[in-house]
Amino acid sequence: GAVVSQHPSRVICKSGTSVKIECRSLDFQATTMFWYRQFPKQSLMLMATSNEGSKATYEQGVEKDKFLINHASLTLSTLTVTSAHPEDSSFYICSARTGVNSNQPQHFGDGTRLSIL
Amino acid sequence: QKEVEQNSGPLSVPEGAIASLNCTYSDRGSQSFFWYRQYSGKSPELIMFIYSNGDKEDGRFTAQLNKASQYVSLLIRDSQPSDSATYLCAVKREYGNKLVFGAGTILRVKS
């Protein structure tokens, strides 16, 4: 149980392109979803938290107009990197959890490796 | 002081030995504690979670929690080369929605 599917697994595109990443909880209702970014050999960095039906809460320093998050249902959240540039190249990982402010574990998707040329 | 601290390692153990990974946290009111394993180039995978003081065992893994001393540990018995990975300790604060991750400990199991 607790499977989170993330798609696509890898994206390579030109600078200026917008890229959408989907995160789905397959066998549970994800009341809360999280989006992380990880650069090589560095720690996970939380970008934003989204609760179903609400606007996402962004971490300090993360541009909300650059990284658009939609959490329209209990099983799907999307992250859109708008007008991506080479410095946005990174490993983007979503996670999902049942319950708001819950002590339940977060379950991670397989991640999306984004490369902007 | 970081909110969740782990020794970065690498921690090297021989195959078959017990690997002991430690984590300390600063928020005394923290309620829940998680260990994730992350292989190079992959996303984190949940290994164990623990909420109460004491030990919790699952197969070769044992999580230990001591809230008075504010530390949580993960023991891996009969370590295998496939256990070689980065182990992330994560803590949920008393108040708030998110997990705070440590920087991770690199474990190397040598055959």
Interface residues (C-beta under 8 A of the other chain):
Chain A: A2 Q6 T32 F34 S43 L44 L46 T49 N51 T57 F91 I93 V100 N101 N103 P105 Q106 H107 F108 G109 D110 G111
Chain B: Q31 S32 F34 Y36 G41 K42 S43 P44 E45 L46 F49 Y51 L88 A90 K92 G96 N97 K98 L99 F101 G102 A103 G104
